[in-house]
């Protein structure tokens, strides 16, 4: 009798049965706005650093049969979206396991970028999916500081170092530069979607218009593979699998109950407002 068999024979029955299982499906929750800005107080944000431990744990099981991504994100930073998605593909290739994505309330913009890291994408009938486009915004304060008699002083070396300065009147040349950057990012986003979805995509020019659709229409357009929840799909595909959940770790101060914008001051408050506005574009 081997060492493993001897140990198993002394375990309680339920534990022994669990030890003998051959299938594990790891679930990773990717919930929140995608942003490079992490704080020790905040929650509900995603970036490659915050999700690394969860992804490593999810793909680290010896008996791994698949990884399921629960995506609930209105999007955010393009670079962080790309870094997370590429990390998922790297781990999937190393473990040689399928990755399934499940869109929850919304998988839009960068959220859909993350979903496309999966080999198959599913959504609920009411999920909002798509928004393959690029957006950025800001505020202009030039008239405000003029009203209060405030003089803006900015010193640069390099003629383009002051682009999009919110305290200066908007410059058409700056806007043209920004739109060009948007077009390049939009093209890269489209290339990623085409690479991952291939001939599943419908021949519809509206796919890359930045529009968003509910689950059934998203399936018709080839943005997703079907309607279904994680429990439904995984339950049918891997009926004997043990499901384990890996979540990105909460920041320390959030874990001890000191989270919230007030605790972090003005910077966290601004970040919270920005995150709230990102979700509100989808009525959430």
HELIX and SHEET records of a PDB file:
HELIX    1   1 UNK A    3  UNK A   10  1                                   8    
HELIX    2   2 UNK A   13  UNK A   20  1                                   8    
HELIX    3   3 UNK A   48  UNK A   58  1                                  11    
HELIX    4   4 UNK A   78  UNK A   95  1                                  18    
HELIX    5   5 UNK A  110  UNK A  115  1                                   6    
HELIX    6   6 UNK A  142  UNK A  147  1                                   6    
HELIX    7   7 UNK A  172  UNK A  197  1                                  26    
HELIX    8   8 UNK A  198  UNK A  200  5                                   3    
HELIX    9   9 UNK A  205  UNK A  208  5                                   4    
HELIX   10  10 UNK A  215  UNK A  220  1                                   6    
HELIX   11  11 UNK A  230  UNK A  237  1                                   8    
HELIX   12  12 UNK A  252  UNK A  255  1                                   4    
HELIX   13  13 UNK A  261  UNK A  264  1                                   4    
HELIX   14  14 UNK A  266  UNK A  280  1                                  15    
SHEET    1   A 6 UNK A 212  UNK A 214  0                                        
SHEET    2   A 6 UNK A 128  UNK A 130 -1                                        
SHEET    3   A 6 UNK A  98  UNK A 108  1                                        
SHEET    4   A 6 UNK A  64  UNK A  73  1                                        
SHEET    5   A 6 UNK A  24  UNK A  31  1                                        
SHEET    6   A 6 UNK A 242  UNK A 247  1                                        
SHEET    1   B 2 UNK A  33  UNK A  34  0                                        
SHEET    2   B 2 UNK A  45  UNK A  46  1                                        
SHEET    1   C 5 UNK A 212  UNK A 214  0                                        
SHEET    2   C 5 UNK A 128  UNK A 130 -1                                        
SHEET    3   C 5 UNK A  98  UNK A 108  1                                        
SHEET    4   C 5 UNK A 120  UNK A 123  1                                        
SHEET    5   C 5 UNK A 226  UNK A 227  1                                        
END                                                                             
